[in-house]
Amino acid sequence: MTVDTATRNAEAGERLTAAEAVALYRDAPTALLGRLADQTRARRHPERVVTYIIDRNVNYTNVCVARCSFCAFYRPVGSGDAYVLGFDEIFRKIDETIALGGGQLLLQGGHNPDLPLEWYEDLFRAVKRRYPTFRLHALSPPEVVHISRLSRLPVPAVIDRVVAAGLDSIPGGGAEILVDRVRRLLNCYSKATADEWLDVMRHAHRAGLRTTATMMYGTVETPEERVEHLLRLRELQDETGGFTAFIAWSYQPEHTELGGAEATGVEYLRTLALARLVLDNFDNLQASWVTQGGKVGQLSLAYGANDMGSVMIEENVVRAAGASYCMDEIEIVRNIENAGFVPKRRNMHYEILGGPIFRERQVPRLRALAVARAEGDDHRAPEVDRYAARSAVEKARRGQ
């Protein structure tokens, strides 16, 4: 397979094969990949609108038994700096999000053995009672698998219960690379195999939920495995049509067990462009400024992205691995407009909500992303004690 053949097919808007995608990634000049991706983006989004969402990325617990080798965020059960957020803490975060014009939480966390399905149901119901129109974009597929195992309920039943409690959509976290060879090497195979991740999304789509899809690249995978990941997403999207967007980000190595080096910005742009060419049934590709910074995030708009992602407000996972970029709505809008596009706010379903909030009313500037808790705050969430302990550490603590 030659780059020329693959280029002609991409220019014609034909579906790329695995061999064509690998040839483009391995051998095409970066400028060519960008041109092809930009042409593809323009065919799908000729109006030159670039969207973004105002929401908050809340990690409700850092306790996790999965122990993925690429993660600097998790803490083992019983760790001195482990936490579970209390419901009142989450309510305060929602209030701050609403003040900035947001209407959604991206709620994800570790695989905490002492948080049963009922904890999630009670939290979601409490949020919806207090904020009826606020959206919960929560529980990545591995979290759903974890809850399924704890509750001994099948995945569809877990999804039905959390939807009944208030879940609105599911984020695409935990996909890493959807190839089990890679997942075994990263020690994330046990939290969810590639098939299990895809099956959660299949059941979610069948239940009427929309979800996102992600890829964390730059660890131990080959270019062929990155393409396999994209093809598996494309296949499921053909089947269900339930994905709203795709987001790729580079592995952040600092403070992780795996270590190594971060992929370059050029590699990010090449990966993003390839995703736009391969994922011909995905409407939206997000720019990952939170791992790449604002300027590469802006350049992403010339490499296939049509969305600048989230204002975020808070971030804990990639910060733990050394990345701490921050852009508030004003910065995101400036980057979009300076790249020659029209900025529009959206929701998770990519429905346009309007123009920038800061041009309608005064909102506080965001100079740094917030964290789950202030340093040194080790208070215990009162809700945890409502549920039976499962871990030996928690049982001993209760006994004391």
One Martini backbone bead per residue (centre of mass of N, CA, C, O) as a GRO file, in nm:
protein
  400
    1MET     BB    1   0.093   0.037   0.025
    2THR     BB    2   0.051   0.366  -0.067
    3VAL     BB    3   0.029   0.700  -0.018
    4ASP     BB    4  -0.107   0.779  -0.285
    5THR     BB    5  -0.352   0.593  -0.262
    6ALA     BB    6  -0.451   0.692   0.014
    7THR     BB    7  -0.484   0.988  -0.068
    8ARG     BB    8  -0.697   0.953  -0.288
    9ASN     BB    9  -0.909   0.826  -0.101
   10ALA     BB   10  -0.928   1.061   0.099
   11GLU     BB   11  -1.007   1.282  -0.108
   12ALA     BB   12  -1.273   1.107  -0.194
   13GLY     BB   13  -1.404   0.988   0.082
   14GLU     BB   14  -1.300   0.716   0.143
   15ARG     BB   15  -1.267   0.431   0.302
   16LEU     BB   16  -1.029   0.323   0.510
   17THR     BB   17  -0.791   0.109   0.554
   18ALA     BB   18  -0.557  -0.022   0.746
   19ALA     BB   19  -0.324   0.005   0.542
   20GLU     BB   20  -0.373   0.302   0.471
   21ALA     BB   21  -0.346   0.420   0.754
   22VAL     BB   22  -0.056   0.324   0.809
   23ALA     BB   23   0.078   0.464   0.569
   24LEU     BB   24   0.009   0.751   0.653
   25TYR     BB   25   0.139   0.750   0.935
   26ARG     BB   26   0.431   0.657   0.853
   27ASP     BB   27   0.477   0.839   0.553
   28ALA     BB   28   0.334   1.093   0.572
   29PRO     BB   29   0.337   1.405   0.573
   30THR     BB   30   0.222   1.624   0.796
   31ALA     BB   31   0.095   1.826   0.595
   32LEU     BB   32  -0.078   1.616   0.450
   33LEU     BB   33  -0.245   1.519   0.685
   34GLY     BB   34  -0.365   1.795   0.747
   35ARG     BB   35  -0.504   1.846   0.476
   36LEU     BB   36  -0.688   1.597   0.478
   37ALA     BB   37  -0.829   1.658   0.748
   38ASP     BB   38  -0.935   1.941   0.674
   39GLN     BB   39  -1.108   1.852   0.436
   40THR     BB   40  -1.286   1.660   0.599
   41ARG     BB   41  -1.392   1.866   0.800
   42ALA     BB   42  -1.516   2.064   0.586
   43ARG     BB   43  -1.729   1.866   0.475
   44ARG     BB   44  -1.874   1.836   0.761
   45HIS     BB   45  -1.785   2.162   0.845
   46PRO     BB   46  -1.848   2.440   0.655
   47GLU     BB   47  -1.921   2.676   0.880
   48ARG     BB   48  -1.677   2.730   1.088
   49VAL     BB   49  -1.745   2.585   1.355
   50VAL     BB   50  -1.642   2.596   1.702
   51THR     BB   51  -1.663   2.407   1.982
   52TYR     BB   52  -1.780   2.409   2.334
   53ILE     BB   53  -1.759   2.334   2.691
   54ILE     BB   54  -1.910   2.390   3.011
   55ASP     BB   55  -1.736   2.215   3.259
   56ARG     BB   56  -1.661   1.951   3.506
   57ASN     BB   57  -1.382   1.760   3.635
   58VAL     BB   58  -1.477   1.502   3.851
   59ASN     BB   59  -1.302   1.320   4.110
   60TYR     BB   60  -1.450   1.135   4.361
   61THR     BB   61  -1.199   0.923   4.353
   62ASN     BB   62  -0.857   0.772   4.420
   63VAL     BB   63  -0.952   0.495   4.468
   64CYS     BB   64  -0.769   0.196   4.341
   65VAL     BB   65  -0.746  -0.152   4.218
   66ALA     BB   66  -0.610  -0.153   3.929
   67ARG     BB   67  -0.315  -0.035   3.881
   68CYS     BB   68  -0.213   0.132   3.654
   69SER     BB   69   0.101   0.207   3.510
   70PHE     BB   70   0.001   0.509   3.385
   71CYS     BB   71  -0.092   0.603   3.678
   72ALA     BB   72  -0.080   0.898   3.911
   73PHE     BB   73  -0.364   0.913   4.076
   74TYR     BB   74  -0.381   0.671   4.233
   75ARG     BB   75  -0.491   0.496   4.537
   76PRO     BB   76  -0.475   0.291   4.776
   77VAL     BB   77  -0.611   0.131   5.007
   78GLY     BB   78  -0.539   0.339   5.293
   79SER     BB   79  -0.428   0.586   5.209
   80GLY     BB   80  -0.345   0.902   5.327
   81ASP     BB   81  -0.445   1.044   5.026
   82ALA     BB   82  -0.717   0.945   5.028
   83TYR     BB   83  -1.049   0.983   4.862
   84VAL     BB   84  -1.392   1.102   4.923
   85LEU     BB   85  -1.648   1.269   4.815
   86GLY     BB   86  -1.886   1.464   4.919
   87PHE     BB   87  -2.188   1.581   4.844
   88ASP     BB   88  -2.133   1.879   4.925
   89GLU     BB   89  -1.884   1.912   4.750
   90ILE     BB   90  -2.030   1.864   4.482
   91PHE     BB   91  -2.229   2.096   4.509
   92ARG     BB   92  -2.017   2.322   4.508
   93LYS     BB   93  -1.910   2.255   4.225
   94ILE     BB   94  -2.174   2.312   4.081
   95ASP     BB   95  -2.207   2.606   4.161
   96GLU     BB   96  -1.943   2.699   4.021
   97THR     BB   97  -2.024   2.605   3.737
   98ILE     BB   98  -2.277   2.781   3.703
   99ALA     BB   99  -2.127   3.057   3.741
  100LEU     BB  100  -1.962   2.983   3.453
  101GLY     BB  101  -2.200   2.838   3.260
  102GLY     BB  102  -2.255   2.556   3.350
  103GLY     BB  103  -2.429   2.203   3.295
  104GLN     BB  104  -2.184   1.992   3.382
  105LEU     BB  105  -2.059   1.671   3.476
  106LEU     BB  106  -1.747   1.507   3.484
  107LEU     BB  107  -1.775   1.179   3.630
  108GLN     BB  108  -1.487   1.035   3.782
  109GLY     BB  109  -1.312   0.728   3.903
  110GLY     BB  110  -1.216   0.501   4.096
  111HIS     BB  111  -1.189   0.159   4.210
  112ASN     BB  112  -1.396   0.144   4.475
  113PRO     BB  113  -1.488  -0.107   4.703
  114ASP     BB  114  -1.666   0.109   4.905
  115LEU     BB  115  -1.852   0.171   4.638
  116PRO     BB  116  -2.155   0.117   4.566
  117LEU     BB  117  -2.422   0.141   4.368
  118GLU     BB  118  -2.585   0.311   4.580
  119TRP     BB  119  -2.401   0.557   4.586
  120TYR     BB  120  -2.459   0.652   4.298
  121GLU     BB  121  -2.763   0.674   4.320
  122ASP     BB  122  -2.768   0.879   4.552
  123LEU     BB  123  -2.608   1.099   4.413
  124PHE     BB  124  -2.779   1.142   4.159
  125ARG     BB  125  -3.043   1.209   4.307
  126ALA     BB  126  -2.933   1.452   4.465
  127VAL     BB  127  -2.863   1.622   4.221
  128LYS     BB  128  -3.150   1.623   4.082
  129ARG     BB  129  -3.303   1.755   4.314
  130ARG     BB  130  -3.121   2.023   4.315
  131TYR     BB  131  -3.050   1.984   3.978
  132PRO     BB  132  -3.259   1.904   3.734
  133THR     BB  133  -3.083   2.022   3.464
  134PHE     BB  134  -2.837   1.882   3.535
  135ARG     BB  135  -2.557   1.713   3.405
  136LEU     BB  136  -2.452   1.357   3.381
  137HIS     BB  137  -2.117   1.271   3.291
  138ALA     BB  138  -2.073   0.926   3.367
  139LEU     BB  139  -1.898   0.655   3.383
  140SER     BB  140  -1.690   0.463   3.272
  141PRO     BB  141  -1.664   0.152   3.158
  142PRO     BB  142  -1.481   0.041   3.393
  143GLU     BB  143  -1.676   0.134   3.614
  144VAL     BB  144  -1.913  -0.038   3.527
  145VAL     BB  145  -1.767  -0.305   3.559
  146HIS     BB  146  -1.702  -0.274   3.858
  147ILE     BB  147  -1.998  -0.249   3.955
  148SER     BB  148  -2.087  -0.520   3.841
  149ARG     BB  149  -1.903  -0.693   4.019
  150LEU     BB  150  -1.995  -0.591   4.299
  151SER     BB  151  -2.318  -0.646   4.240
  152ARG     BB  152  -2.379  -0.887   4.045
  153LEU     BB  153  -2.446  -0.736   3.775
  154PRO     BB  154  -2.526  -0.666   3.482
  155VAL     BB  155  -2.459  -0.410   3.280
  156PRO     BB  156  -2.751  -0.333   3.193
  157ALA     BB  157  -2.854  -0.304   3.486
  158VAL     BB  158  -2.667  -0.079   3.574
  159ILE     BB  159  -2.753   0.126   3.363
  160ASP     BB  160  -3.051   0.139   3.439
  161ARG     BB  161  -3.008   0.243   3.731
  162VAL     BB  162  -2.840   0.506   3.673
  163VAL     BB  163  -3.050   0.630   3.489
  164ALA     BB  164  -3.282   0.638   3.699
  165ALA     BB  165  -3.095   0.833   3.889
  166GLY     BB  166  -2.950   1.046   3.637
  167LEU     BB  167  -2.806   0.955   3.400
  168ASP     BB  168  -2.704   1.095   3.070
  169SER     BB  169  -2.393   1.001   3.022
  170ILE     BB  170  -2.087   0.860   2.868
  171PRO     BB  171  -1.764   0.838   2.898
  172GLY     BB  172  -1.445   0.735   2.724
  173GLY     BB  173  -1.289   0.622   2.937
  174GLY     BB  174  -1.047   0.354   2.951
  175ALA     BB  175  -0.943   0.272   2.660
  176GLU     BB  176  -0.684   0.358   2.548
  177ILE     BB  177  -0.613   0.056   2.403
  178LEU     BB  178  -0.807  -0.169   2.190
  179VAL     BB  179  -0.573  -0.392   2.294
  180ASP     BB  180  -0.481  -0.661   2.480
  181ARG     BB  181  -0.176  -0.649   2.470
  182VAL     BB  182  -0.161  -0.364   2.586
  183ARG     BB  183  -0.335  -0.402   2.845
  184ARG     BB  184  -0.143  -0.600   2.979
  185LEU     BB  185   0.111  -0.410   2.989
  186LEU     BB  186  -0.071  -0.181   3.157
  187ASN     BB  187  -0.265  -0.317   3.370
  188CYS     BB  188  -0.588  -0.300   3.225
  189TYR     BB  189  -0.729  -0.575   3.162
  190SER     BB  190  -0.884  -0.627   3.439
  191LYS     BB  191  -1.081  -0.377   3.422
  192ALA     BB  192  -1.085  -0.398   3.087
  193THR     BB  193  -1.145  -0.511   2.808
  194ALA     BB  194  -1.202  -0.437   2.493
  195ASP     BB  195  -1.480  -0.578   2.483
  196GLU     BB  196  -1.595  -0.454   2.743
  197TRP     BB  197  -1.587  -0.162   2.662
  198LEU     BB  198  -1.765  -0.193   2.407
  199ASP     BB  199  -2.012  -0.323   2.553
  200VAL     BB  200  -2.093  -0.086   2.722
  201MET     BB  201  -2.149   0.100   2.480
  202ARG     BB  202  -2.361  -0.074   2.348
  203HIS     BB  203  -2.563  -0.071   2.586
  204ALA     BB  204  -2.589   0.236   2.606
  205HIS     BB  205  -2.701   0.282   2.322
  206ARG     BB  206  -2.948   0.092   2.356
  207ALA     BB  207  -3.050   0.282   2.606
  208GLY     BB  208  -3.003   0.593   2.471
  209LEU     BB  209  -2.713   0.670   2.499
  210ARG     BB  210  -2.457   0.896   2.491
  211THR     BB  211  -2.111   0.898   2.378
  212THR     BB  212  -1.772   0.873   2.410
  213ALA     BB  213  -1.434   0.862   2.266
  214THR     BB  214  -1.103   0.722   2.321
  215MET     BB  215  -0.729   0.788   2.326
  216MET     BB  216  -0.433   0.651   2.463
  217TYR     BB  217  -0.112   0.739   2.365
  218GLY     BB  218   0.241   0.647   2.403
  219THR     BB  219   0.343   0.368   2.508
  220VAL     BB  220   0.331   0.032   2.364
  221GLU     BB  221   0.224   0.089   2.096
  222THR     BB  222   0.145   0.061   1.769
  223PRO     BB  223   0.031   0.183   1.480
  224GLU     BB  224  -0.152  -0.062   1.427
  225GLU     BB  225  -0.302  -0.036   1.707
  226ARG     BB  226  -0.423   0.237   1.662
  227VAL     BB  227  -0.589   0.153   1.419
  228GLU     BB  228  -0.750  -0.069   1.557
  229HIS     BB  229  -0.892   0.116   1.750
  230LEU     BB  230  -1.040   0.287   1.536
  231LEU     BB  231  -1.188   0.048   1.397
  232ARG     BB  232  -1.357  -0.039   1.643
  233LEU     BB  233  -1.510   0.224   1.666
  234ARG     BB  234  -1.627   0.230   1.379
  235GLU     BB  235  -1.788  -0.033   1.403
  236LEU     BB  236  -1.974   0.056   1.638
  237GLN     BB  237  -2.086   0.305   1.495
  238ASP     BB  238  -2.224   0.149   1.270
  239GLU     BB  239  -2.417  -0.006   1.468
  240THR     BB  240  -2.525   0.260   1.668
  241GLY     BB  241  -2.449   0.583   1.668
  242GLY     BB  242  -2.354   0.683   1.985
  243PHE     BB  243  -2.127   0.869   1.912
  244THR     BB  244  -2.017   1.213   1.938
  245ALA     BB  245  -1.698   1.167   2.008
  246PHE     BB  246  -1.339   1.224   1.975
  247ILE     BB  247  -1.047   1.155   2.194
  248ALA     BB  248  -0.706   1.247   2.204
  249TRP     BB  249  -0.416   1.145   2.407
  250SER     BB  250  -0.128   1.174   2.578
  251TYR     BB  251   0.089   1.030   2.757
  252GLN     BB  252   0.169   1.081   3.109
  253PRO     BB  253   0.473   0.998   3.281
  254GLU     BB  254   0.473   1.141   3.536
  255HIS     BB  255   0.475   0.945   3.830
  256THR     BB  256   0.493   0.669   3.700
  257GLU     BB  257   0.558   0.337   3.662
  258LEU     BB  258   0.625   0.334   3.355
  259GLY     BB  259   0.712   0.585   3.222
  260GLY     BB  260   0.903   0.779   3.017
  261ALA     BB  261   0.787   0.947   2.723
  262GLU     BB  262   0.646   1.199   2.558
  263ALA     BB  263   0.482   1.277   2.306
  264THR     BB  264   0.468   1.478   2.056
  265GLY     BB  265   0.302   1.724   1.894
  266VAL     BB  266   0.327   1.596   1.615
  267GLU     BB  267   0.207   1.321   1.695
  268TYR     BB  268  -0.063   1.432   1.771
  269LEU     BB  269  -0.144   1.551   1.493
  270ARG     BB  270  -0.125   1.284   1.340
  271THR     BB  271  -0.334   1.129   1.508
  272LEU     BB  272  -0.570   1.319   1.463
  273ALA     BB  273  -0.577   1.308   1.155
  274LEU     BB  274  -0.622   1.006   1.133
  275ALA     BB  275  -0.891   1.000   1.282
  276ARG     BB  276  -1.047   1.172   1.076
  277LEU     BB  277  -1.005   0.962   0.840
  278VAL     BB  278  -1.119   0.698   0.978
  279LEU     BB  279  -1.367   0.850   1.132
  280ASP     BB  280  -1.631   0.878   0.915
  281ASN     BB  281  -1.871   0.843   1.164
  282PHE     BB  282  -1.760   1.105   1.302
  283ASP     BB  283  -1.832   1.431   1.368
  284ASN     BB  284  -1.636   1.463   1.632
  285LEU     BB  285  -1.330   1.642   1.729
  286GLN     BB  286  -1.111   1.683   1.987
  287ALA     BB  287  -0.909   1.898   2.159
  288SER     BB  288  -0.607   1.845   2.370
  289TRP     BB  289  -0.512   2.096   2.568
  290VAL     BB  290  -0.456   1.957   2.849
  291THR     BB  291  -0.187   1.807   2.711
  292GLN     BB  292  -0.079   2.041   2.482
  293GLY     BB  293  -0.203   2.306   2.489
  294GLY     BB  294  -0.319   2.589   2.335
  295LYS     BB  295  -0.156   2.592   2.062
  296VAL     BB  296  -0.201   2.298   1.979
  297GLY     BB  297  -0.504   2.316   2.005
  298GLN     BB  298  -0.531   2.523   1.776
  299LEU     BB  299  -0.385   2.348   1.555
  300SER     BB  300  -0.601   2.121   1.551
  301LEU     BB  301  -0.797   2.283   1.352
  302ALA     BB  302  -0.588   2.182   1.105
  303TYR     BB  303  -0.625   1.844   1.204
  304GLY     BB  304  -0.969   1.790   1.239
  305ALA     BB  305  -1.076   1.968   1.447
  306ASN     BB  306  -1.415   2.103   1.588
  307ASP     BB  307  -1.319   2.097   1.900
  308MET     BB  308  -1.222   2.233   2.238
  309GLY     BB  309  -1.391   2.118   2.446
  310SER     BB  310  -1.316   2.196   2.779
  311VAL     BB  311  -1.287   2.409   3.042
  312MET     BB  312  -1.328   2.214   3.318
  313ILE     BB  313  -1.199   2.377   3.599
  314GLU     BB  314  -1.118   2.068   3.659
  315GLU     BB  315  -0.813   1.868   3.745
  316ASN     BB  316  -0.627   1.545   3.831
  317VAL     BB  317  -0.489   1.331   3.645
  318VAL     BB  318  -0.278   1.486   3.461
  319ARG     BB  319  -0.158   1.647   3.693
  320ALA     BB  320  -0.025   1.398   3.837
  321ALA     BB  321   0.159   1.375   3.549
  322GLY     BB  322   0.239   1.711   3.493
  323ALA     BB  323  -0.021   1.849   3.383
  324SER     BB  324  -0.128   2.228   3.384
  325TYR     BB  325  -0.335   2.334   3.200
  326CYS     BB  326  -0.515   2.653   3.125
  327MET     BB  327  -0.859   2.736   3.008
  328ASP     BB  328  -1.078   2.959   2.962
  329GLU     BB  329  -1.321   3.089   2.777
  330ILE     BB  330  -1.156   3.326   2.668
  331GLU     BB  331  -0.918   3.152   2.557
  332ILE     BB  332  -1.076   2.967   2.373
  333VAL     BB  333  -1.202   3.186   2.195
  334ARG     BB  334  -0.939   3.314   2.100
  335ASN     BB  335  -0.827   3.063   1.957
  336ILE     BB  336  -1.057   3.027   1.757
  337GLU     BB  337  -1.056   3.311   1.622
  338ASN     BB  338  -0.747   3.315   1.541
  339ALA     BB  339  -0.813   3.057   1.342
  340GLY     BB  340  -1.100   3.138   1.186
  341PHE     BB  341  -1.341   3.089   1.387
  342VAL     BB  342  -1.658   3.002   1.535
  343PRO     BB  343  -1.782   3.029   1.851
  344LYS     BB  344  -1.957   2.758   2.035
  345ARG     BB  345  -2.177   2.649   2.246
  346ARG     BB  346  -2.235   2.331   2.413
  347ASN     BB  347  -2.327   2.010   2.447
  348MET     BB  348  -2.288   1.671   2.454
  349HIS     BB  349  -2.481   1.658   2.180
  350TYR     BB  350  -2.408   1.915   2.000
  351GLU     BB  351  -2.580   2.145   2.095
  352ILE     BB  352  -2.648   2.467   2.047
  353LEU     BB  353  -2.647   2.743   2.292
  354GLY     BB  354  -2.427   2.965   2.193
  355GLY     BB  355  -2.240   3.198   2.293
  356PRO     BB  356  -2.043   3.351   2.488
  357ILE     BB  357  -2.085   3.418   2.816
  358PHE     BB  358  -1.882   3.669   2.862
  359ARG     BB  359  -2.072   3.843   2.650
  360GLU     BB  360  -2.333   3.848   2.852
  361ARG     BB  361  -2.155   3.817   3.120
  362GLN     BB  362  -2.005   3.815   3.414
  363VAL     BB  363  -1.710   3.623   3.482
  364PRO     BB  364  -1.487   3.445   3.624
  365ARG     BB  365  -1.167   3.396   3.625
  366LEU     BB  366  -0.939   3.129   3.508
  367ARG     BB  367  -0.606   3.058   3.626
  368ALA     BB  368  -0.674   2.768   3.753
  369LEU     BB  369  -0.716   2.455   3.812
  370ALA     BB  370  -0.888   2.271   3.998
  371VAL     BB  371  -0.935   2.057   4.275
  372ALA     BB  372  -1.071   1.827   4.467
  373ARG     BB  373  -0.867   1.915   4.702
  374ALA     BB  374  -0.717   2.057   4.940
  375GLU     BB  375  -0.435   2.069   5.083
  376GLY     BB  376  -0.483   1.867   5.380
  377ASP     BB  377  -0.763   1.752   5.311
  378ASP     BB  378  -0.893   1.464   5.523
  379HIS     BB  379  -1.178   1.436   5.524
  380ARG     BB  380  -1.471   1.253   5.580
  381ALA     BB  381  -1.716   1.116   5.414
  382PRO     BB  382  -2.028   1.051   5.546
  383GLU     BB  383  -2.156   0.851   5.327
  384VAL     BB  384  -1.976   0.595   5.349
  385ASP     BB  385  -2.121   0.478   5.622
  386ARG     BB  386  -2.391   0.368   5.476
  387TYR     BB  387  -2.202   0.136   5.379
  388ALA     BB  388  -2.069  -0.151   5.328
  389ALA     BB  389  -1.780  -0.290   5.384
  390ARG     BB  390  -1.504  -0.454   5.189
  391SER     BB  391  -1.249  -0.372   5.286
  392ALA     BB  392  -1.019  -0.431   5.527
  393VAL     BB  393  -0.955  -0.140   5.598
  394GLU     BB  394  -1.249  -0.042   5.642
  395LYS     BB  395  -1.329  -0.247   5.853
  396ALA     BB  396  -1.116  -0.163   6.062
  397ARG     BB  397  -1.202   0.132   6.090
  398ARG     BB  398  -1.487   0.069   6.193
  399GLY     BB  399  -1.396  -0.093   6.443
  400GLN     BB  400  -1.242   0.159   6.571
   0.00000   0.00000   0.00000
